[in-house]
Amino acid sequence: MFPAKKPRSASRLGKIEIINAIDNAQKSVLLQAYEFTSKPIAESLIEAKKRGVDVKIILDKSQTRFKYSVINILRHSDLDRF
């Protein structure tokens, strides 16, 4: 048997939970991802940095060439990227 696919709403709920966690962060946010395609999460990270939260991101080098990556949004921000 194959595992059941997650409903799309579960994926959206996961993003909402991540955004809420970033929005409620007071000291730091550390993010590591192979693929990073969520513009709302990227925007939330940028806003957290503006609030004084220490935000650090580790992304795979392939994101510079990945069509749907949000790395260009992050490049124009003051976020620490590795």
C-alpha positions in Angstrom: 0.0 0.0 0.0 1.1 3.5 -0.7 0.7 6.2 1.9 -2.2 8.6 1.3 -1.3 12.0 -0.1 -1.5 14.9 2.2 -4.4 17.2 1.3 -3.4 20.5 0.0 -4.9 22.2 3.0 -2.4 20.4 5.3 0.4 22.0 3.3 -1.2 25.4 3.7 -1.7 24.8 7.4 2.0 23.9 7.7 3.0 27.2 6.0 0.7 29.1 8.3 2.3 27.4 11.4 5.8 28.3 10.1 4.8 31.9 9.5 3.2 32.2 12.9 6.4 30.8 14.5 8.5 33.3 12.6 6.1 36.2 13.4 6.3 35.3 17.1 10.0 34.8 17.3 11.7 37.3 19.7 15.4 36.4 19.6 16.3 34.2 16.6 15.1 32.2 13.6 17.4 29.6 12.1 16.2 28.1 8.8 17.7 25.3 6.7 16.2 24.2 3.5 17.1 22.3 0.3 14.3 24.0 -1.6 12.8 27.3 -0.6 9.9 28.5 -2.7 7.4 30.1 -0.3 7.2 33.9 -0.8 5.0 34.4 2.3 7.6 32.7 4.5 10.4 34.7 2.9 8.5 37.9 3.6 7.9 36.8 7.2 11.6 36.2 7.6 12.4 39.7 6.3 9.9 41.3 8.6 11.4 39.4 11.6 14.8 40.8 10.7 13.3 44.3 10.6 11.9 43.7 14.1 15.4 42.9 15.4 15.2 39.1 15.3 18.5 37.4 14.4 17.6 35.5 11.2 20.0 33.1 9.6 19.3 31.0 6.5 21.1 28.0 5.1 20.1 27.1 1.5 21.4 24.7 -1.0 23.6 26.3 -3.7 21.2 24.9 -6.4 18.6 27.5 -5.3 20.4 30.1 -7.3 19.3 28.3 -10.4 16.0 26.9 -9.3 13.1 28.5 -11.2 10.7 28.8 -8.3 13.2 29.7 -5.6 12.6 32.9 -3.6 16.4 33.4 -3.2 16.2 36.7 -5.2 13.8 38.1 -2.6 16.2 37.2 0.1 19.2 38.5 -1.8 17.8 42.0 -1.6 17.2 41.8 2.1 19.6 42.2 5.0 19.3 38.5 6.0 22.4 36.3 6.7 22.5 33.6 4.1 24.9 30.6 4.0 
